[in-house]
């Protein structure tokens, strides 16, 4: 049996050609899993990674007679997110039952909000390549997460090709906020980057609010990407596809780009786009068909009879508004001024998604310039090779700050520092433990260094003559020879001093 559903071969149109021939319209739905101590409607704990089915009760399993009780902290978190996005907060809203069957949804309906969300009509702004894009927010509504299916025996982890499936209901009932944009138009060829920038912006904003850990690799922030094409901005919207549960910034950009080329291929050949959900495959960089997309009426929404309407007091709303942290745009302006980066340097930091890790590295003691050097240089390269976000690397900002401190103290040079980072990324321990275990300390004095210099002088008499004739720059060749002989552990500045001393002598 194949591991994936069959799809007929599709001719993709090159991206540049697709965005030249079609107008791109996007809609993005982001699910944020809240970091509350208990679930949305019961007292079950929400610890990530617990043994399967150990955090469940009759309420989140939907057993007969069990009644939900709304989590106050989750409601306040929802309002804080809505306010941070410039939304209005409803004077009264209610929950509804969204009816559909999935094996990982034990109640056979999801308690969600439909036409009466707690927050609505907001707007937020992202910047891409020096251009600002206002993203209109349709609503931010509360709901509960489903359980989690584990398909065993297939090559891809999906149900196709699996021998059997297991279900973990620990996640069922975890509080979620779903943030839904209005159609995003006018992005043109920047559509993939705008999608990525928007989700990165949301992650930064929500993290700043302290209501979620927004760990995309653990699914606590994930995005559904709606893409459609039309021939002209004056035409009606085209049929959209929805790529579900994309959980990395890199994948968001790639998935939008792929769907644009796929839609353009279908439409250019006279085909018709089917409204459906699709799965993103990180390994192959393609999407495949999931299921036909239901319309709202197919879910047979009706008001949840076991929960009373939510009616936040206006005083409470204003108290929450007053408690909001500084907006991301203000934060960026503050950091840009404090760090002293040029406009181009700061834009590179933002585009690399390195703002938070650099901020934490600076807070841990590194200079802004050093923190930027490591995160947008060596560490960005490692992340790109491994297909990870910077924050997913197995090194903390505090560890990077410690590596830099070792460099500034003279214990490491840049080459040895990179080896120390290698060790930390490989799980060998803290920077100090890696340095000790690998013997990475810089050699700056002693007989070994002097002996290495003398060997270099003896092996390169022509270079020695050049230096004695006044061509001091030639000393660089001897420094390089010593560095090679000591496997990069020599103090280059001290080696240069010794070379000039001994040649002069």
Secondary structure by P-SEA (a helix, b strand, c coil): ccccccccbbbbccaaaaaaabbbbbbbbbbbbbbccccccccccccccccccccccccccccccbbbbbbaaaaaaaaaaaaaabbbbbcccccccbbbbbccccccccccccccccccbbbbbbbcccbbbbbbbcbbbbbbbbbbbbbccccccccccccbbbbbccccccbbbbbbbccccccccaaaaaaaaaaaaaaaaaaaacccccccccccbbbbbbbbbcccccccccbbbbbcccccaaaaaaaaaaaaaaaaaaaaacccccbbbbbbbcccccccccccccccccccccccccccbbbbbaaaaaaaaaaccccaaaaaaaaaaaacccaaaaaaaaaacaaaaaaaaaaacccaaaaaaaaacaaaaaaaaaccccccccccaaaaaaaaaaaaaccccaaaaaaaaaaaaaccccaaaaaaaaccccccccaaaaaaaaaaaaacaaaaaaaaacccccaaaaaaaaaaaaccccaaaaaaaaaaaaaac
